[in-house]
């Protein structure tokens, strides 16, 4: 499992600074939860977008830029609708 974590972390690190089209699916805590073209529901990681006093619509796509990551998830900010 440690090897898979290393592989996943490396792949996610390559996405830092990249723009992804993210489908917003839910709100959990301080984040909108979404996924990109590379994420299968309930199998892969998620794209977490901070709430930041903005109203995103569940079920809508947003162009977002990845600013951080961990082994499983990406953290992104919306840059455009």
N, CA, C and O atoms as a GROMACS GRO file, in nm:
protein
  324
    1UNK      N    1   0.081  -0.119   0.000
    1UNK     CA    2   0.000   0.000   0.000
    1UNK      C    3   0.086   0.126   0.000
    1UNK      O    4   0.048   0.227  -0.059
    2UNK      N    5   0.202   0.121   0.065
    2UNK     CA    6   0.291   0.238   0.068
    2UNK      C    7   0.338   0.273  -0.073
    2UNK      O    8   0.348   0.391  -0.107
    3UNK      N    9   0.366   0.173  -0.154
    3UNK     CA   10   0.409   0.199  -0.292
    3UNK      C   11   0.299   0.270  -0.369
    3UNK      O   12   0.327   0.363  -0.445
    4UNK      N   13   0.175   0.228  -0.351
    4UNK     CA   14   0.063   0.294  -0.420
    4UNK      C   15   0.048   0.438  -0.375
    4UNK      O   16   0.018   0.525  -0.457
    5UNK      N   17   0.068   0.465  -0.246
    5UNK     CA   18   0.062   0.602  -0.196
    5UNK      C   19   0.167   0.689  -0.264
    5UNK      O   20   0.139   0.802  -0.304
    6UNK      N   21   0.288   0.636  -0.278
    6UNK     CA   22   0.397   0.710  -0.343
    6UNK      C   23   0.363   0.739  -0.489
    6UNK      O   24   0.385   0.850  -0.537
    7UNK      N   25   0.309   0.641  -0.558
    7UNK     CA   26   0.272   0.658  -0.699
    7UNK      C   27   0.162   0.763  -0.711
    7UNK      O   28   0.170   0.852  -0.796
    8UNK      N   29   0.061   0.754  -0.627
    8UNK     CA   30  -0.050   0.848  -0.630
    8UNK      C   31  -0.003   0.990  -0.597
    8UNK      O   32  -0.045   1.085  -0.662
    9UNK      N   33   0.084   1.003  -0.497
    9UNK     CA   34   0.136   1.134  -0.460
    9UNK      C   35   0.214   1.196  -0.575
    9UNK      O   36   0.201   1.315  -0.602
   10UNK      N   37   0.296   1.116  -0.643
   10UNK     CA   38   0.373   1.166  -0.757
   10UNK      C   39   0.280   1.211  -0.870
   10UNK      O   40   0.299   1.318  -0.927
   11UNK      N   41   0.180   1.130  -0.901
   11UNK     CA   42   0.086   1.168  -1.008
   11UNK      C   43   0.010   1.295  -0.972
   11UNK      O   44  -0.010   1.382  -1.058
   12UNK      N   45  -0.033   1.306  -0.847
   12UNK     CA   46  -0.104   1.427  -0.806
   12UNK      C   47  -0.013   1.549  -0.807
   12UNK      O   48  -0.057   1.659  -0.840
   13UNK      N   49   0.115   1.531  -0.772
   13UNK     CA   50   0.208   1.645  -0.772
   13UNK      C   51   0.224   1.704  -0.912
   13UNK      O   52   0.248   1.823  -0.926
   14UNK      N   53   0.211   1.621  -1.013
   14UNK     CA   54   0.223   1.667  -1.152
   14UNK      C   55   0.107   1.757  -1.194
   14UNK      O   56   0.115   1.825  -1.296
   15UNK      N   57  -0.001   1.757  -1.117
   15UNK     CA   58  -0.119   1.838  -1.150
   15UNK      C   59  -0.119   1.975  -1.082
   15UNK      O   60  -0.204   2.058  -1.113
   16UNK      N   61  -0.025   1.998  -0.990
   16UNK     CA   62  -0.020   2.129  -0.922
   16UNK      C   63   0.002   2.239  -1.025
   16UNK      O   64   0.094   2.232  -1.107
   17UNK      N   65  -0.084   2.341  -1.021
   17UNK     CA   66  -0.077   2.451  -1.116
   17UNK      C   67  -0.154   2.428  -1.245
   17UNK      O   68  -0.168   2.519  -1.326
   18UNK      N   69  -0.205   2.307  -1.264
   18UNK     CA   70  -0.282   2.275  -1.384
   18UNK      C   71  -0.428   2.315  -1.367
   18UNK      O   72  -0.480   2.324  -1.256
   19UNK      N   73  -0.493   2.338  -1.480
   19UNK     CA   74  -0.635   2.372  -1.481
   19UNK      C   75  -0.716   2.247  -1.516
   19UNK      O   76  -0.683   2.175  -1.610
   20UNK      N   77  -0.821   2.222  -1.440
   20UNK     CA   78  -0.908   2.107  -1.461
   20UNK      C   79  -1.054   2.152  -1.461
   20UNK      O   80  -1.091   2.243  -1.387
   21UNK      N   81  -1.133   2.089  -1.542
   21UNK     CA   82  -1.278   2.110  -1.538
   21UNK      C   83  -1.331   2.016  -1.429
   21UNK      O   84  -1.314   1.894  -1.437
   22UNK      N   85  -1.395   2.074  -1.328
   22UNK     CA   86  -1.438   1.997  -1.211
   22UNK      C   87  -1.591   1.999  -1.200
   22UNK      O   88  -1.654   2.104  -1.207
   23UNK      N   89  -1.649   1.881  -1.183
   23UNK     CA   90  -1.792   1.866  -1.158
   23UNK      C   91  -1.814   1.871  -1.007
   23UNK      O   92  -1.767   1.783  -0.935
   24UNK      N   93  -1.886   1.972  -0.960
   24UNK     CA   94  -1.914   1.984  -0.816
   24UNK      C   95  -2.032   1.893  -0.783
   24UNK      O   96  -2.138   1.901  -0.844
   25UNK      N   97  -2.010   1.805  -0.682
   25UNK     CA   98  -2.111   1.705  -0.648
   25UNK      C   99  -2.172   1.721  -0.510
   25UNK      O  100  -2.283   1.672  -0.486
   26UNK      N  101  -2.102   1.789  -0.418
   26UNK     CA  102  -2.152   1.796  -0.280
   26UNK      C  103  -2.077   1.904  -0.204
   26UNK      O  104  -1.982   1.963  -0.252
   27UNK      N  105  -2.125   1.926  -0.082
   27UNK     CA  106  -2.055   2.013   0.014
   27UNK      C  107  -2.029   1.930   0.138
   27UNK      O  108  -2.118   1.862   0.189
   28UNK      N  109  -1.904   1.934   0.186
   28UNK     CA  110  -1.867   1.865   0.310
   28UNK      C  111  -1.778   1.959   0.390
   28UNK      O  112  -1.671   1.997   0.343
   29UNK      N  113  -1.821   1.995   0.509
   29UNK     CA  114  -1.741   2.084   0.592
   29UNK      C  115  -1.716   2.216   0.523
   29UNK      O  116  -1.810   2.286   0.486
   30UNK      N  117  -1.590   2.251   0.507
   30UNK     CA  118  -1.550   2.379   0.447
   30UNK      C  119  -1.520   2.368   0.298
   30UNK      O  120  -1.461   2.460   0.240
   31UNK      N  121  -1.559   2.258   0.234
   31UNK     CA  122  -1.523   2.236   0.094
   31UNK      C  123  -1.642   2.192   0.009
   31UNK      O  124  -1.732   2.122   0.055
   32UNK      N  125  -1.639   2.234  -0.117
   32UNK     CA  126  -1.719   2.170  -0.220
   32UNK      C  127  -1.640   2.047  -0.260
   32UNK      O  128  -1.518   2.052  -0.269
   33UNK      N  129  -1.709   1.938  -0.284
   33UNK     CA  130  -1.645   1.814  -0.326
   33UNK      C  131  -1.678   1.792  -0.473
   33UNK      O  132  -1.795   1.794  -0.513
   34UNK      N  133  -1.575   1.770  -0.552
   34UNK     CA  134  -1.596   1.749  -0.695
   34UNK      C  135  -1.502   1.644  -0.749
   34UNK      O  136  -1.424   1.583  -0.676
   35UNK      N  137  -1.513   1.624  -0.879
   35UNK     CA  138  -1.422   1.531  -0.946
   35UNK      C  139  -1.394   1.581  -1.087
   35UNK      O  140  -1.473   1.655  -1.147
   36UNK      N  141  -1.280   1.540  -1.136
   36UNK     CA  142  -1.239   1.578  -1.271
   36UNK      C  143  -1.256   1.458  -1.364
   36UNK      O  144  -1.306   1.353  -1.323
   37UNK      N  145  -1.216   1.475  -1.487
   37UNK     CA  146  -1.226   1.368  -1.586
   37UNK      C  147  -1.149   1.243  -1.543
   37UNK      O  148  -1.179   1.133  -1.591
   38UNK      N  149  -1.052   1.257  -1.455
   38UNK     CA  150  -0.967   1.144  -1.418
   38UNK      C  151  -1.015   1.071  -1.293
   38UNK      O  152  -0.949   0.977  -1.248
   39UNK      N  153  -1.128   1.112  -1.236
   39UNK     CA  154  -1.175   1.056  -1.109
   39UNK      C  155  -1.307   0.982  -1.124
   39UNK      O  156  -1.408   1.041  -1.164
   40UNK      N  157  -1.306   0.854  -1.092
   40UNK     CA  158  -1.429   0.774  -1.092
   40UNK      C  159  -1.496   0.788  -0.956
   40UNK      O  160  -1.427   0.788  -0.853
   41UNK      N  161  -1.628   0.800  -0.952
   41UNK     CA  162  -1.698   0.813  -0.823
   41UNK      C  163  -1.672   0.694  -0.732
   41UNK      O  164  -1.672   0.579  -0.776
   42UNK      N  165  -1.650   0.722  -0.604
   42UNK     CA  166  -1.633   0.622  -0.500
   42UNK      C  167  -1.510   0.533  -0.516
   42UNK      O  168  -1.493   0.439  -0.440
   43UNK      N  169  -1.425   0.562  -0.614
   43UNK     CA  170  -1.306   0.480  -0.636
   43UNK      C  171  -1.181   0.567  -0.623
   43UNK      O  172  -1.086   0.530  -0.552
   44UNK      N  173  -1.181   0.680  -0.690
   44UNK     CA  174  -1.064   0.768  -0.694
   44UNK      C  175  -1.078   0.882  -0.594
   44UNK      O  176  -1.179   0.896  -0.525
   45UNK      N  177  -0.973   0.962  -0.588
   45UNK     CA  178  -0.974   1.079  -0.501
   45UNK      C  179  -1.074   1.184  -0.547
   45UNK      O  180  -1.145   1.165  -0.646
   46UNK      N  181  -1.077   1.293  -0.474
   46UNK     CA  182  -1.172   1.401  -0.503
   46UNK      C  183  -1.095   1.530  -0.526
   46UNK      O  184  -0.977   1.541  -0.494
   47UNK      N  185  -1.165   1.627  -0.581
   47UNK     CA  186  -1.113   1.763  -0.592
   47UNK      C  187  -1.188   1.846  -0.489
   47UNK      O  188  -1.311   1.856  -0.493
   48UNK      N  189  -1.114   1.904  -0.395
   48UNK     CA  190  -1.175   1.984  -0.289
   48UNK      C  191  -1.156   2.132  -0.319
   48UNK      O  192  -1.044   2.177  -0.343
   49UNK      N  193  -1.266   2.206  -0.318
   49UNK     CA  194  -1.266   2.349  -0.348
   49UNK      C  195  -1.317   2.421  -0.223
   49UNK      O  196  -1.430   2.396  -0.180
   50UNK      N  197  -1.237   2.510  -0.164
   50UNK     CA  198  -1.282   2.582  -0.044
   50UNK      C  199  -1.410   2.662  -0.069
   50UNK      O  200  -1.429   2.717  -0.178
   51UNK      N  201  -1.496   2.666   0.030
   51UNK     CA  202  -1.623   2.739   0.016
   51UNK      C  203  -1.601   2.888  -0.009
   51UNK      O  204  -1.660   2.943  -0.102
   52UNK      N  205  -1.518   2.954   0.071
   52UNK     CA  206  -1.482   3.095   0.052
   52UNK      C  207  -1.600   3.187   0.022
   52UNK      O  208  -1.590   3.272  -0.066
   53UNK      N  209  -1.709   3.173   0.092
   53UNK     CA  210  -1.826   3.262   0.074
   53UNK      C  211  -1.875   3.271  -0.069
   53UNK      O  212  -1.927   3.375  -0.110
   54UNK      N  213  -1.861   3.167  -0.145
   54UNK     CA  214  -1.913   3.169  -0.282
   54UNK      C  215  -2.017   3.059  -0.296
   54UNK      O  216  -2.018   2.961  -0.221
   55UNK      N  217  -2.104   3.078  -0.391
   55UNK     CA  218  -2.212   2.982  -0.415
   55UNK      C  219  -2.187   2.910  -0.547
   55UNK      O  220  -2.207   2.967  -0.654
   56UNK      N  221  -2.143   2.787  -0.538
   56UNK     CA  222  -2.130   2.704  -0.657
   56UNK      C  223  -2.252   2.613  -0.662
   56UNK      O  224  -2.307   2.576  -0.559
   57UNK      N  225  -2.293   2.578  -0.782
   57UNK     CA  226  -2.411   2.492  -0.797
   57UNK      C  227  -2.369   2.346  -0.807
   57UNK      O  228  -2.280   2.310  -0.884
   58UNK      N  229  -2.435   2.262  -0.729
   58UNK     CA  230  -2.414   2.119  -0.736
   58UNK      C  231  -2.458   2.073  -0.876
   58UNK      O  232  -2.564   2.112  -0.924
   59UNK      N  233  -2.375   1.990  -0.940
   59UNK     CA  234  -2.407   1.940  -1.073
   59UNK      C  235  -2.352   2.025  -1.186
   59UNK      O  236  -2.370   1.992  -1.303
   60UNK      N  237  -2.282   2.135  -1.152
   60UNK     CA  238  -2.224   2.223  -1.254
   60UNK      C  239  -2.073   2.198  -1.264
   60UNK      O  240  -2.010   2.154  -1.169
   61UNK      N  241  -2.018   2.228  -1.382
   61UNK     CA  242  -1.874   2.220  -1.405
   61UNK      C  243  -1.812   2.357  -1.384
   61UNK      O  244  -1.871   2.459  -1.419
   62UNK      N  245  -1.691   2.359  -1.326
   62UNK     CA  246  -1.617   2.484  -1.304
   62UNK      C  247  -1.470   2.462  -1.341
   62UNK      O  248  -1.410   2.361  -1.303
   63UNK      N  249  -1.415   2.556  -1.415
   63UNK     CA  250  -1.272   2.552  -1.445
   63UNK      C  251  -1.198   2.589  -1.317
   63UNK      O  252  -1.224   2.695  -1.259
   64UNK      N  253  -1.107   2.503  -1.275
   64UNK     CA  254  -1.039   2.520  -1.147
   64UNK      C  255  -0.890   2.496  -1.164
   64UNK      O  256  -0.847   2.420  -1.251
   65UNK      N  257  -0.811   2.562  -1.078
   65UNK     CA  258  -0.666   2.544  -1.080
   65UNK      C  259  -0.621   2.474  -0.953
   65UNK      O  260  -0.655   2.517  -0.842
   66UNK      N  261  -0.544   2.367  -0.968
   66UNK     CA  262  -0.495   2.289  -0.855
   66UNK      C  263  -0.384   2.367  -0.784
   66UNK      O  264  -0.286   2.408  -0.846
   67UNK      N  265  -0.401   2.388  -0.653
   67UNK     CA  266  -0.299   2.460  -0.576
   67UNK      C  267  -0.229   2.372  -0.472
   67UNK      O  268  -0.126   2.410  -0.419
   68UNK      N  269  -0.284   2.253  -0.444
   68UNK     CA  270  -0.222   2.163  -0.348
   68UNK      C  271  -0.276   2.022  -0.371
   68UNK      O  272  -0.368   2.002  -0.451
   69UNK      N  273  -0.218   1.926  -0.302
   69UNK     CA  274  -0.255   1.785  -0.321
   69UNK      C  275  -0.207   1.703  -0.203
   69UNK      O  276  -0.124   1.748  -0.124
   70UNK      N  277  -0.261   1.583  -0.191
   70UNK     CA  278  -0.207   1.482  -0.101
   70UNK      C  279  -0.211   1.349  -0.176
   70UNK      O  280  -0.230   1.347  -0.298
   71UNK      N  281  -0.195   1.238  -0.106
   71UNK     CA  282  -0.190   1.109  -0.175
   71UNK      C  283  -0.318   1.078  -0.251
   71UNK      O  284  -0.314   1.009  -0.353
   72UNK      N  285  -0.429   1.128  -0.203
   72UNK     CA  286  -0.557   1.089  -0.261
   72UNK      C  287  -0.632   1.202  -0.331
   72UNK      O  288  -0.699   1.178  -0.432
   73UNK      N  289  -0.623   1.323  -0.279
   73UNK     CA  290  -0.709   1.432  -0.325
   73UNK      C  291  -0.630   1.550  -0.380
   73UNK      O  292  -0.512   1.567  -0.353
   74UNK      N  293  -0.701   1.630  -0.458
   74UNK     CA  294  -0.647   1.756  -0.509
   74UNK      C  295  -0.724   1.870  -0.443
   74UNK      O  296  -0.842   1.856  -0.412
   75UNK      N  297  -0.656   1.982  -0.423
   75UNK     CA  298  -0.718   2.104  -0.370
   75UNK      C  299  -0.709   2.208  -0.480
   75UNK      O  300  -0.601   2.232  -0.535
   76UNK      N  301  -0.822   2.271  -0.512
   76UNK     CA  302  -0.826   2.363  -0.626
   76UNK      C  303  -0.911   2.484  -0.595
   76UNK      O  304  -0.996   2.481  -0.505
   77UNK      N  305  -0.887   2.592  -0.670
   77UNK     CA  306  -0.970   2.712  -0.664
   77UNK      C  307  -1.037   2.731  -0.798
   77UNK      O  308  -0.976   2.708  -0.903
   78UNK      N  309  -1.161   2.773  -0.796
   78UNK     CA  310  -1.234   2.803  -0.920
   78UNK      C  311  -1.174   2.928  -0.982
   78UNK      O  312  -1.153   3.028  -0.914
   79UNK      N  313  -1.145   2.921  -1.113
   79UNK     CA  314  -1.092   3.038  -1.182
   79UNK      C  315  -1.190   3.092  -1.284
   79UNK      O  316  -1.175   3.204  -1.332
   80UNK      N  317  -1.291   3.013  -1.318
   80UNK     CA  318  -1.391   3.056  -1.417
   80UNK      C  319  -1.504   2.955  -1.417
   80UNK      O  320  -1.487   2.842  -1.370
   81UNK      N  321  -1.619   2.993  -1.468
   81UNK     CA  322  -1.730   2.898  -1.484
   81UNK      C  323  -1.720   2.832  -1.618
   81UNK      O  324  -1.804   2.748  -1.651
   0.00000   0.00000   0.00000
